[in-house]
Amino acid sequence: QAALVESGGGSVQAGGSLRLSCVASRDILSTFNSYVMNWYRQSSGHEREFVASITRTHTANYADSVKGRFTISRDNSRKRIFLQMNDLKPDDTGVYYCNRNDEWGQGTQVTVSS
């Protein structure tokens, strides 16, 4: 099984919401807790771009394009991070990846229709 596994993608209309999840199922707790965890996304024809990050102590950072609409969180006891995405826009369409250092998940597709 991959180190990072995303889920929760889907298709929604503009203005809708989705919640993505990423689990590091192979980690022991101390390993997971030591990492800054990130979400990235990649849309067709574009480079992969940073979306949000969260530290072990839950300090979050966001790309300007998602501030006020997306919320990153983590549950260290479950070795998971989440991305709550509200007020979705067609420009949010893409494959969303969970990341830490040089590890990447397989991605989950988010499609927002106008």
C-alpha positions as CSV (number, residue, x, y, z in Angstrom):
1,Q,0.0,0.0,0.0
2,A,1.2,3.5,-0.8
3,A,2.5,5.7,2.0
4,L,-0.1,8.4,1.4
5,V,-3.6,7.7,0.2
6,E,-6.1,10.4,-0.7
7,S,-9.8,10.1,-0.9
8,G,-12.9,12.3,-1.1
9,G,-12.7,13.8,-4.6
10,G,-15.7,14.0,-6.9
11,S,-17.8,16.3,-9.1
12,V,-19.7,19.2,-7.8
13,Q,-21.3,22.4,-9.1
14,A,-19.8,25.8,-8.5
15,G,-20.5,26.9,-4.9
16,G,-20.5,23.4,-3.6
17,S,-18.2,21.7,-1.1
18,L,-16.0,18.7,-0.8
19,R,-13.8,17.2,1.9
20,L,-10.6,15.5,1.0
21,S,-8.8,13.1,3.2
22,C,-5.2,11.7,3.2
23,V,-4.1,8.8,5.4
24,A,-0.5,7.8,6.1
25,S,-1.5,4.3,7.1
26,R,1.9,2.8,7.1
27,D,3.3,5.3,9.6
28,I,3.7,4.9,13.3
29,L,2.3,7.9,15.1
30,S,5.6,9.5,16.0
31,T,6.6,9.4,12.3
32,F,3.4,11.0,11.1
33,N,3.5,13.6,13.8
34,S,6.9,14.8,12.8
35,Y,5.9,15.9,9.3
36,V,4.6,19.1,7.8
37,M,1.8,17.8,5.6
38,N,0.7,19.5,2.3
39,W,-2.0,19.5,-0.3
40,Y,-1.1,20.3,-3.9
41,R,-3.2,20.3,-7.0
42,Q,-2.6,20.0,-10.7
43,S,-5.0,21.0,-13.5
44,S,-4.8,19.9,-17.1
45,G,-2.0,21.7,-18.9
46,H,-0.6,23.4,-15.7
47,E,2.2,22.7,-13.3
48,R,1.4,21.2,-9.9
49,E,0.7,24.0,-7.4
50,F,0.7,24.4,-3.7
51,V,-2.7,24.6,-2.0
52,A,-2.2,24.4,1.8
53,S,0.1,23.1,4.5
54,I,-0.2,22.2,8.1
55,T,2.5,21.7,10.8
56,R,2.6,19.2,13.6
57,T,1.1,21.9,15.9
58,H,-1.7,22.7,13.4
59,T,-0.3,26.0,12.0
60,A,-1.8,26.3,8.6
61,N,-0.7,28.1,5.4
62,Y,-2.7,28.6,2.2
63,A,-2.3,29.7,-1.3
64,D,-3.9,33.1,-1.9
65,S,-6.3,31.5,-4.4
66,V,-8.0,29.4,-1.7
67,K,-7.8,31.5,1.4
68,G,-11.1,31.9,3.1
69,R,-12.6,29.0,1.2
70,F,-10.4,26.0,2.1
71,T,-9.4,24.7,5.5
72,I,-6.7,22.2,6.2
73,S,-6.7,20.2,9.3
74,R,-5.0,17.1,10.8
75,D,-5.9,14.3,13.2
76,N,-2.5,13.1,14.4
77,S,-4.1,10.2,16.3
78,R,-5.6,8.8,13.1
79,K,-2.6,9.8,10.9
80,R,-4.8,11.8,8.6
81,I,-5.0,15.2,7.1
82,F,-8.1,16.8,5.6
83,L,-8.9,19.6,3.2
84,Q,-12.4,21.1,3.6
85,M,-13.2,22.9,0.3
86,N,-16.1,25.3,0.3
87,D,-17.4,27.7,-2.3
88,L,-15.7,25.7,-5.0
89,K,-15.0,27.3,-8.4
90,P,-14.4,25.8,-11.8
91,D,-10.7,26.9,-11.4
92,D,-10.4,24.6,-8.5
93,T,-10.8,21.6,-10.9
94,G,-7.8,19.3,-10.9
95,V,-6.1,16.3,-9.3
96,Y,-5.4,17.0,-5.6
97,Y,-2.3,15.4,-4.1
98,C,-1.2,14.8,-0.5
99,N,2.5,15.4,0.0
100,R,5.3,15.5,2.5
101,N,8.9,16.0,1.6
102,D,9.4,13.9,-1.5
103,E,6.4,11.6,-0.9
104,W,3.2,11.9,-3.0
105,G,-0.1,10.2,-2.9
106,Q,-1.8,8.9,-6.1
107,G,-4.1,11.9,-6.2
108,T,-7.9,12.4,-6.2
109,Q,-9.8,14.1,-8.9
110,V,-11.9,17.2,-8.1
111,T,-14.2,18.5,-10.9
112,V,-16.2,21.7,-10.4
113,S,-18.7,22.6,-13.1
114,S,-20.1,26.0,-13.7
